[in-house]
Amino acid sequence: MQRFSQFSKLSLLEGLILESKLEFSKGLVDVLSIMSEDRIKDELLRAVSLGVDRDFSSNYLDITNDKDEYIEYIPTSKADRILGENKDKWKITDTGKLLKMDKNDKGEFVNADLFSRLSYVPTQGDIEYSPKVGDVCKIERETTNPRTGKVSVLISFLDSSQRGMPATGIQRVIRPAALSPLSDDYSRLWKEQRARFKVGKIAKSILTTLGISFTETEIANFSSKFKSAWLNYNDAFSRFDLVEGVKIAYWYKSDRYSEQRSTLGSSCMKEKDSYFFNIYSKNPDVCKLLILYDQTGKMEGDKFVSNFIMGRALVWTLDDGRTFVDRIYYIDEKVCELFKDYIARMGWFRKNYQDSDGDFYLVDPQGNKENTRGRIKVKVKDPKTVNCSKYPYIDTMYYVDREEGLISNYRIYNDSSDVIICRSTSGYYENADDEE
């Protein structure tokens, strides 16, 4: 888990350390963020996001990778010695993540709302300046889009990579992923000279320093919720969910994807209306959808939920009782491998290749490929549920016998003459009898 090399979306982008500023690692912020509702959690995140200056004896805080009830820390004095004079300086690594300075027909900035949240009024110098990779800056403020969760930061340039072009006084807005610490020593803060205390004790110390009241009961409840969130954060399997019915169409929509890339981002069915998926949603006894939430969600009771997913796959209950997982759609290969691991843990079968081919080998829960090509079928309770006005492009089980109520990856020859092939992105189908 890459926790030490990443920035906290709420705090690390406020600058590295200003005398006694509180700093949380990305991992710690993520765990706090997915916790269920809790006042203590909110107070801690608020203190960090506002860059509160207090006399903290230790302000670089991080979760541990082996204990759910402990927080690691490093004292400010040691952090200062490690960082030296570059403690609050950053460099630009990707100018493509700078926010646009364009104006609309009314002469207003297209990002006016975001600029307003940052209390940023662009100058002519800001508009004319063209930042380059390597430019040095400091971070003034940050804001989070309440709808998308995306973070933007206001930076002031300290030095320019462009000769003859002074950058002092120039400001711009950029995504945090395009910044990295100027000093390589920053990563040492999260690796060296770490000590640890229980999370409840750390929380009490911070709240006391901030002058925020609390009860022992609140601290105990906070600690319990933190432990639960830590376990879920470190157990990616807890972010899987199996949905059915109308929720299948809901999670096919592209605006629910955490990122628009790889096979998930390029899915041909990601913009279709919900009625395209009726053959799935009207047969919950044999068809469900396995989804993997991203890490921006939070706990609801003992369950983790999010507004966005990183992957999805149809799950079929076959007529022989086995569970078969269809093609996996994912944002990157790591997500695909996580799906495969989860499928194996559940004792399900899957395809040997993640493609739309109906000709494939089955892989059993132990990872063994069967010697014969998979010929599988599903029998629905009511054949009427497979008679739809529109059909999705079905990757594997694209033969549909609308008289017998069978869905399969091969043509099942019987007395039925109403077998169709669902391989169109427009909702249409072709008769299997016309197949060459």
N, C-alpha and C positions, 0 to 999 in steps of 0.2 A: 504494500500500500504506500503510494508516494505522498506522504504527508508533509515532509520537511521542506520540500522544494517548492511548495505551492503557497500562494498568498491567501490570507483570510479576506473574504469578500467584504467583511465589515470593519476590519481593523488594520491589517497590515498595510493597507493602502493609505493610511493616514500619515505615513512617514514612519521611519523605523523606531526612533525613540527620542522623545524630547524631555530630557531630564528624568521624568518619572511616569511616562505614559504607559498605560496598560495595553499589552499586546497579547492576542490569542492566535494560535496557529489555525490554519484552515481546518484541520481535523477537529479541533475543539469547537470552532464555530459551527461546523457541520453537525456535530453531535448535539450541540445546544439547539440548533435550528430545527432538528427533526423531533425534538422532545414534544410531548403533548403540552397543552397550555399550562403555564406556570409563571407566577409573578417573579420569582427569584431569577429564573432564566431570562425573562424580559429585562430585568434590571441590569444583569451582567452584559447582555448584548447591547443594550442602550449605552452603557458606560464605555464600551469599546468603540462603538460606532461614532460616538461623539468625541473620541480622543481625549477623554478626561485626564487631567493632570492632577495627581495626588501623590502623597508620599508613600508609594508602594515599595516594599522592600524587594519584591520580585515581580516582574511584569511580563516576562516572556513565558506564557503558559501553554501547555500542550497536553493532549490525551496520551496515555500510555498505550503500548501495543499488546499488553499482557494482563492488565488489571483494570476492571471496569469501575472501580471506586476511587482511583487515584488520578491526580493531576501532576504532571511534571513541570518544573519551573527552573529558571535561572535568575539569580539576583541581578539587579540593574547594574551594579558596579562591575560585575564580570562581563555583562553584555557591552557596556561602554568600552571596556578595554579591548574586547574582540573587534568591535566595529570601527573604533577610532574616528577619524574625521569624516568618513563616508557614511555615517550612521543614518542619515536621512536623505541620501541621494539615490536616484533611480536613473536608468537609461532606457531609451526606447529601442525595442527589438523588432517592432512591426508597425510601420506607418499606415498600413491598411486598416488598422483598427481605430484610427482617429475619426471622430464624428464629423460629419459634413458641416461646412460653414455656408452652404447654399441658402438662398432666399427664395420664397415663393413669389407669385405674381403681385402680392400686396407689399412686397419688400420686407417680409418678416422671415426670420430664420426658421428653417424647416424643423429645427430641433429646439425651438423657443421654449417649450414646456420643460424639457430636460435642463436647458441652461438656467431657467428660472429656479428649478429645484436646487441648483448648485450656486445660486446667487451670482451668476456669471453674466457679465455684460461685455460681449466681444468688442475689441477695438479694431481700428483699421489695420494696425500692425499685426494683430492676431490673424486677421483674414488673409493678409498678404504673405505671411510667413509660411514657408514650406518645411515642416519638420523632417529630419532625416534620421535614419537608423544610427544610433550612437549618441544622439542628443541627450544631454544630462538635464534632469529636472527634479523638482520636489513635488510632493502631492499636497494639495491644499484642502480639498474636500471631496466627498464621494456621495453618490446617491444610488438608490436601488429602485428600478421600475417596479411599482407595486403589482403590475399585471403579469409581466414576464419574468421578474426576478433578476433581470440583467443589471449588472453594476457598471457605472460610469464614474470616472474620476476627473477632477479638474487639476491640471498640472501647470506649474510655472517653470519656465526654462531657466537653467542656470548657466548652460554652456551650449554652444552649437557646434555641430560637425562641419558647418559651412563657413569657410573662410570669408571674412569681410561682411558677414551677416550677423550683427549682434542679436542675441536672443534674450537678453535681460529684460524683464518686464512682459515678455510674451507669454500668453496663456492659451491652452487648448484643452479640449475634452477628449478622453481616450478610454478604451476598454482596458481593464487591469491586466488582461492576459498579454498585452503588448509591452509590459514593463518588467524589468528585472532589476534586482539590487545592483548598484554600481560596484559594490565590493563583494567578492566571492566569499568573504568571511561571514556573510549573513547566514549561510547554511549551517555554520558551526554552532549558531545559537540553539539550534534544535537537535544537536547531536552530542555536544560536549558539556561536561560539568553539570549534568542534570540532577536535580533532587526531586522528591515527590512527597505530597501530602494527600490526605483523603479529600475528595471533591467538596464535601460539606464544610470542612475546615477552611479550604481556600475560599469558598463562597462567603463564609462568615467574615473572613478577614477583609475581603474586597468590599463587602457591603458596609462593614464597620468603618472602613477608611472613607467611604463615600458618604457616610452619615445617613444611610438608608436603614430603616428599622426592619426587623424580621423576628419571627418566633422560631423556637426549636422545632415545632411541628412543621413549619414551612421548609426548614432546612432538611428535615428528615424526608419529607415528600419530594423535595427537589432531588435529593441524593438517589432515591429509588427510581425516579423518572430518568435521571441521568444514566444510571446503570442499564436500564432497559434500552435506552436510545443507543448507548455504546455497543451493546450486544448486537443490535440491529445494524448499526453502522459497520461493524466488523463482520457481519454475516450477510453477505450479499443475497443469499438465498431467501432471506426474509422479505426482500423487495419483489419477489415473484408473486403474482396473483393470477387466479384462474377465474375468468369472467364469462358470462353467457348472456343470451338474449340480446336486447338492444345495446348493451354495453359493447358488444363486438363491433358494431358499426361505429360507435363512439370512438373506440381506440384505433380504428383504421384511419381516422382523420389526421392529416399532416400537422395541423396546429397543436396536436397533442404529442408530437415527437420532440424529444429533448434536443436533437440536432437533425438537420436535413442532409444526411450523407449516407454513403454506402447503400446497402440494399433496402434499408428502411426508408431512407430519404428519396430513393428512386422508384418506390413501389408504384405500379400502374393503377392501383385502386385507392390511392390515398386521398383523392378529392371527390370520391363518388358519394351520391346521396345514400341515405340509410337503407332505402328499399332495395338497393342492389344486393344487400347482404341477408335478405330474408331467408334464403336457403340455410344459412348458418343460424340466424337468430331464432327461427321458428322451430328449431330442432335441438333444444338444450340437452336432451337426453343422450345425444350422440355427438354433439359439436360444441366446443367451448374455445376460448382464446386464452392462451398463456401470455402474459405480459410481464415485463420487467420495468418497474418504476425507476426513475433516476433518483439521485440523492438529494434533490431539492425539496422533497416532501417532508412529512412529519408523522409522528405517531398519533393515531386515533385509538385510544385504549391500548391494546396489545398489538395492534395491526399498523403497519407502515403503509402510507398512501402518498401519492404525489399527483400533480397535474400533468406530468409528462412521463413518457416511456422511452426506453432505450432499445426495445426490441419486442417482437410479437411472433406468435406461431399458433396456427390452428391445432386443436387437440381433438382427435376423433376416437370414439369408442367403437371398435370393430365388432362385427357380428360374432366373432369367436371369443369376445370378452377382453381382448388385449386393448391397450391404449396406444394409439399411434400419434406421434407429433409430426405434423406436416412441415413444410419448408420454414426455416427460421429467417426472419427479417431483422436486421440488426444495424447499429450505427458504426460498429467496428468489430474486428475479429475477436477481441477479448470478450465482448458481449456474447458473440456466437458460442465461444467455448464455455462461457458461464451457463448458457442455456443447455448445452450438451451435458454438463456436469449435473445440472438440476434434473434433467430428464432421466439420467441414469439413477440418481438418488431416488426418484419417484417410481422406478421400476417400469418405465415406459419404453416403447420402441420408437425409432426415428429413421429418417432417410440417411443413406451413406453420404450423399452430396446435397448441399443446400441449394437446389435449383428447382425449376418448374417441370422437370421431366417426370412423366408417369412411369417410366421404366427405370427401376432402381433396385437396390438391395436394402433389406431391412437390417438395422443394427440393434442388437438386443441390449438390455440394461447393463450388461458386463462389457459392452463395447465390441462384441463379436459380430462380424458381418455374416449374415446367412448365406448359404451356398447357392440358393436359388433366388431369382429375382422376385421382388415382392408383388404379390397379387392379393390385394386387400379390398374389402368392401364394408359398407355400413348399411344397416337396415333401419329406416326410420319407422316410428310407430304409425304415423298417418301419411300415406303417400301424397295427400293433398298439400302437405307442407313443402314439397319439392316442386310444386307447380307454381311458378313465380312469374311476375310480369317482366322482371329483369333478373339477370344472373351476374355474379362477379366472374372475373377471370379466375378460374380455379386451377391452382398450380398442379396438384397431383391427382386428386379424386375428381377428375373432370367429366367422367361418364355418369349421367344421371338417368335412371330408369324411372320415369314419372308415373308409370302404371304400378310397378312393384315397390316403389319407394326405396330404391337402391342407389347408393352413391359409391363409385369405385374408380380404380385407376386402370380398368380394362373393360372391354365390351363383354358383358355377360349375355350370352345368347340364350333366349327363351322365347316363349310365345308372344312376348310383349313387342310391340312395334313402336313404342314411344320412348326410345332412348335418344338422349341429346348429348352433345358435347359442348361444355361451357368453357370456351377459350377466347372470349371476346372481352375487350375492355369497355365496350359500348353497351353491355347489358344483354346482347343477343346471343344466340346459340345456333348450332347446326345440327341437323339430324344425323345420327350415327350411321343410318343406312346410306347416306351420301358420302361417307368416309372412303377415301381411296385406299 
